[in-house]
Amino acid sequence: MQRTVSYQYAKHVCRALFAFIMHSTHTNPPHAPTPPTEWRIAGETILVFCCALLAALLGILTRPHGALALFWPANALLLGLFLRWPRLADIHGWLAATAGLCIADLIVESTMLSTLWLTSSHMVGIAAGYLLSQMQPSIHRKLAQPSSMLRLVVISIGAALAGAIAGAGSAPFIIGLSSLAGFSLWFSNELLNFIAILPAMLTIPDPSRWRELLRSPAPYGTRSKGNLLPLFLLCALAVLGIHIGTPEAMTLLPLLALLWCAARYSVFSTSLLTLAFSLWLMTFAWSGQLNLADGMQVSQIIVMRLLAILILMLPLLISTHSAFQRTSQP
């Protein structure tokens, strides 16, 4: 009986997701671009598929037996691709993303029910984040104003909430926990991944900007020796935190230097450093060197993730505010 209900629930989620994809990809923008060539469509579709497949496989590697993945970059990566390069968010891109996530789960020999349910839930979260972002002014999609980061947090919360609601019902069958516990773990994990990855994706410079940076000195003296001091201090404090070996030292010591980096570097550079910092912490947590996994309850894991989200938000908020002040100066 439970499996029948689960199947019906997953089927309804899939239908809603397909209806969203068909609606969003048939809505013409006010200034429609030149129709792409078949080769470009094929290349972009393959790109989205490969990104979804590889990111999902990476997340599956961090999935303990009978539990959800500790790190799931696929959803944030795909949402970032669709927002940073909107032409990828056509029907080919959405179907490629769905296929990549589905095939990644089938590679590790998951059951068809769990594969369809998890994939549909992931795509529901991505679709919710995409819809929420379309309601925001375009200037905020590149984190160009002080309030942009707060808007991104709202989008991330909405996306994580939608995905968690869609996937919570699978927890009793996949990881043996209650739906409420599954919802809490899913939501906190998704929100952490969105906050860590989306800022770096949205602030990737245009190709012309990359060429400009290669030809000329970087703005605000980022290539000068003085402006490399925050980066050197970040590396030094990270090593010191490893030497001390406590979770507090490994988290708070690099954070001090990361805040300095946020005040001196661009939003994109700060986003990369923040992403690297989060991956660094996740790596040590996954390997057990932070001593967080032994005997931790679901509530403790959720609290740790929420604290990590707050820690990651601090440098990003400072960076967007500092960048806006620099650009607004005469």
C-alpha positions in Angstrom: 0.0 0.0 0.0 2.8 2.4 0.9 4.6 1.7 -2.3 1.5 2.4 -4.3 1.0 5.8 -2.6 4.7 6.6 -3.1 4.4 5.7 -6.8 1.4 7.9 -7.2 3.1 10.8 -5.4 6.2 10.5 -7.5 4.1 10.3 -10.7 2.3 13.6 -9.8 5.6 15.3 -9.1 6.9 14.2 -12.5 3.8 15.5 -14.2 4.0 18.9 -12.5 7.7 19.2 -13.4 7.0 18.3 -17.1 4.2 20.9 -17.2 6.6 23.5 -15.8 9.2 22.7 -18.4 6.8 22.9 -21.3 5.3 26.2 -20.1 8.7 27.9 -19.3 10.3 26.9 -22.6 7.4 28.1 -24.7 7.2 31.5 -23.2 8.8 34.0 -25.6 11.0 36.7 -24.0 10.3 40.4 -24.9 13.4 40.5 -27.0 13.9 37.1 -28.5 17.4 36.3 -29.6 18.4 34.9 -33.0 17.3 31.2 -33.2 20.3 29.1 -32.4 21.8 26.6 -34.8 21.3 22.9 -34.4 25.0 22.4 -33.6 24.9 25.0 -30.9 21.7 23.4 -29.4 23.4 20.0 -29.5 26.6 21.3 -27.8 24.7 23.2 -25.1 22.5 20.2 -24.4 25.5 17.9 -24.1 27.2 20.5 -21.8 24.2 20.6 -19.5 23.9 16.8 -19.5 27.6 16.3 -18.6 27.4 18.9 -15.9 24.4 17.2 -14.3 25.8 13.7 -14.6 29.3 14.5 -13.2 28.0 16.8 -10.4 25.5 14.1 -9.4 28.1 11.4 -9.4 30.3 13.6 -7.3 27.4 14.0 -4.8 26.7 10.3 -4.8 30.3 9.6 -3.8 29.6 11.6 -0.6 26.4 9.6 0.1 26.9 7.2 3.1 25.1 3.9 2.9 21.4 4.5 3.8 21.7 8.3 4.0 21.5 11.4 1.9 24.6 12.8 0.3 26.7 15.1 2.5 27.5 17.3 -0.5 25.1 17.6 -3.5 26.4 20.3 -5.9 24.3 19.3 -8.9 21.2 21.3 -8.2 23.0 24.5 -7.4 25.3 24.0 -10.4 22.3 23.5 -12.8 20.4 26.4 -11.4 23.5 28.6 -11.7 23.9 27.5 -15.4 20.3 28.3 -16.2 20.5 31.8 -14.5 23.9 32.8 -15.7 23.3 31.7 -19.3 19.5 31.8 -19.8 19.7 30.3 -23.3 20.6 27.0 -21.6 17.2 27.0 -19.9 15.2 25.8 -22.9 13.4 22.5 -23.2 16.6 20.7 -24.3 18.5 22.0 -21.3 15.8 21.0 -18.8 15.5 17.5 -20.3 19.3 17.1 -20.4 19.5 18.1 -16.8 16.8 15.6 -15.8 18.5 12.8 -17.9 21.9 13.5 -16.3 20.5 13.3 -12.8 18.5 10.2 -13.5 21.3 8.3 -15.2 23.8 9.1 -12.4 21.4 7.5 -9.9 20.9 4.5 -12.2 24.7 4.0 -12.5 24.9 3.3 -8.8 22.1 0.7 -9.2 19.4 2.6 -7.3 15.8 1.3 -7.7 13.7 2.9 -10.4 11.2 4.3 -7.8 13.9 6.0 -5.8 15.7 7.3 -8.9 12.5 8.8 -10.3 11.5 10.3 -7.0 14.9 11.8 -6.2 15.4 13.1 -9.7 11.9 14.7 -9.8 12.5 16.3 -6.4 15.8 17.7 -7.5 14.3 19.2 -10.6 11.4 20.6 -8.6 13.9 22.5 -6.4 15.8 23.8 -9.5 12.5 24.9 -11.2 11.4 26.7 -8.0 14.7 28.6 -7.8 14.5 29.5 -11.5 10.9 30.8 -11.2 11.8 32.9 -8.1 14.8 34.4 -9.8 12.7 35.4 -12.8 10.6 37.6 -10.4 13.7 39.6 -9.4 15.2 42.5 -11.4 18.0 41.3 -13.7 20.6 43.6 -11.9 20.4 41.3 -8.8 21.3 38.2 -10.8 25.0 39.2 -10.8 24.9 40.4 -7.2 25.5 44.0 -8.3 23.8 45.6 -5.3 24.1 45.3 -1.5 20.6 43.7 -1.3 21.4 41.2 -4.1 22.8 38.7 -1.7 19.7 38.8 0.5 17.5 38.3 -2.5 19.7 35.3 -3.5 19.2 33.9 0.0 15.4 34.1 -0.4 15.7 32.3 -3.8 17.8 29.6 -2.2 15.4 29.1 0.6 12.5 28.8 -1.8 14.4 26.3 -4.0 15.5 24.3 -1.0 12.1 24.3 0.5 10.4 23.1 -2.8 12.9 20.3 -3.2 12.6 19.2 0.4 8.8 19.1 0.2 8.9 17.0 -2.9 11.6 14.6 -1.6 10.6 14.3 2.1 8.2 11.5 1.4 11.0 9.3 0.1 12.9 9.3 3.4 11.2 6.3 5.0 11.9 4.2 2.0 15.4 5.3 1.1 17.2 6.3 4.3 14.8 4.8 6.9 14.0 8.1 8.6 10.7 9.9 9.1 9.4 12.3 6.4 10.0 15.2 8.8 13.6 14.2 9.4 14.1 13.7 5.7 12.6 17.1 5.0 14.9 18.8 7.6 18.1 17.1 6.3 17.2 17.8 2.6 16.3 21.4 3.2 19.5 22.2 5.2 21.8 20.4 2.8 20.2 22.1 -0.3 20.3 25.5 1.3 24.0 25.1 2.2 24.9 24.0 -1.3 22.9 26.9 -2.9 24.6 29.5 -0.7 28.0 28.0 -1.3 27.8 27.5 -5.1 25.3 30.0 -6.6 27.3 33.2 -5.9 30.3 31.9 -7.8 28.2 30.8 -10.7 26.2 34.1 -11.0 29.3 36.3 -10.9 31.4 34.5 -13.5 32.9 37.3 -15.7 32.0 37.5 -19.3 34.6 36.3 -21.8 35.5 39.9 -22.7 36.1 40.6 -19.1 38.5 37.6 -18.9 40.5 39.0 -21.8 40.6 42.4 -20.2 41.9 41.0 -17.0 44.6 39.1 -18.9 45.7 42.1 -20.8 45.7 44.7 -18.0 46.3 44.9 -14.3 43.4 43.8 -12.2 41.2 46.6 -10.7 41.6 47.7 -7.1 45.2 46.4 -7.1 44.4 42.8 -6.7 47.6 41.8 -8.3 49.8 44.0 -6.1 51.7 42.4 -3.2 49.8 44.3 -0.6 46.5 43.0 -1.8 47.7 39.4 -1.8 48.1 39.6 2.0 44.5 38.6 2.8 44.9 35.5 0.6 48.3 34.6 2.2 46.7 35.1 5.7 43.8 32.9 4.7 46.1 30.0 3.7 48.2 30.5 6.8 45.2 30.5 9.2 43.8 27.4 7.4 47.0 25.5 8.0 47.1 26.7 11.6 43.5 25.5 12.1 44.5 22.1 10.8 47.5 22.0 13.2 45.2 22.9 16.2 42.7 20.3 15.0 39.5 21.5 16.7 36.4 22.3 14.7 36.3 25.9 16.2 39.9 26.6 15.1 39.4 25.1 11.6 36.3 27.2 11.1 36.8 30.5 12.8 40.5 31.2 12.1 40.2 31.1 8.3 36.9 33.1 8.6 38.8 36.1 10.0 41.0 36.2 6.9 38.0 35.5 4.6 36.3 38.6 5.9 39.4 40.6 5.0 39.4 39.1 1.6 35.7 40.0 1.2 36.5 43.7 1.8 39.4 43.8 -0.6 38.5 41.5 -3.5 35.8 41.4 -6.1 32.5 39.5 -5.5 33.6 36.7 -7.9 36.9 36.3 -6.2 35.3 36.3 -2.8 32.7 33.8 -4.0 35.4 31.4 -5.2 37.2 31.7 -1.9 34.0 31.1 0.0 33.2 28.1 -2.1 36.7 26.7 -1.6 36.3 27.3 2.2 33.0 25.4 2.3 34.5 22.5 0.2 37.5 22.5 2.6 35.2 22.2 5.6 33.0 19.5 3.9 36.1 17.5 3.0 37.3 17.4 6.6 33.8 16.7 7.9 33.5 13.8 5.4 36.8 12.4 6.3 36.0 12.5 10.0 38.8 14.9 11.0 36.3 17.4 12.4 34.8 14.7 14.6 31.3 15.8 13.7 29.8 12.6 12.4 30.2 10.2 15.3 27.0 9.9 17.2 25.5 13.1 15.8 21.7 13.3 15.8 19.7 14.7 12.9 19.0 17.9 14.9 22.8 18.4 15.5 23.6 18.0 11.8 20.9 20.5 10.9 22.2 23.0 13.4 25.8 22.6 12.1 24.6 23.2 8.5 22.7 26.3 9.5 25.7 27.7 11.3 27.8 27.0 8.2 25.3 28.9 6.1 25.6 31.9 8.4 29.4 31.7 8.3 29.4 31.6 4.4 26.9 34.5 4.2 29.1 36.9 6.1 31.9 37.4 3.6 29.5 37.4 0.7 27.4 40.2 2.3 30.5 42.2 3.0 31.8 41.6 -0.6 28.7 42.8 -2.3 28.5 45.9 -0.1 32.2 46.7 -0.7 31.9 46.2 -4.4 28.9 48.4 -4.7 30.7 51.2 -2.8 33.7 51.0 -5.0 31.7 51.2 -8.2 29.5 54.0 -6.9 32.5 56.2 -6.0 33.2 59.0 -8.6 
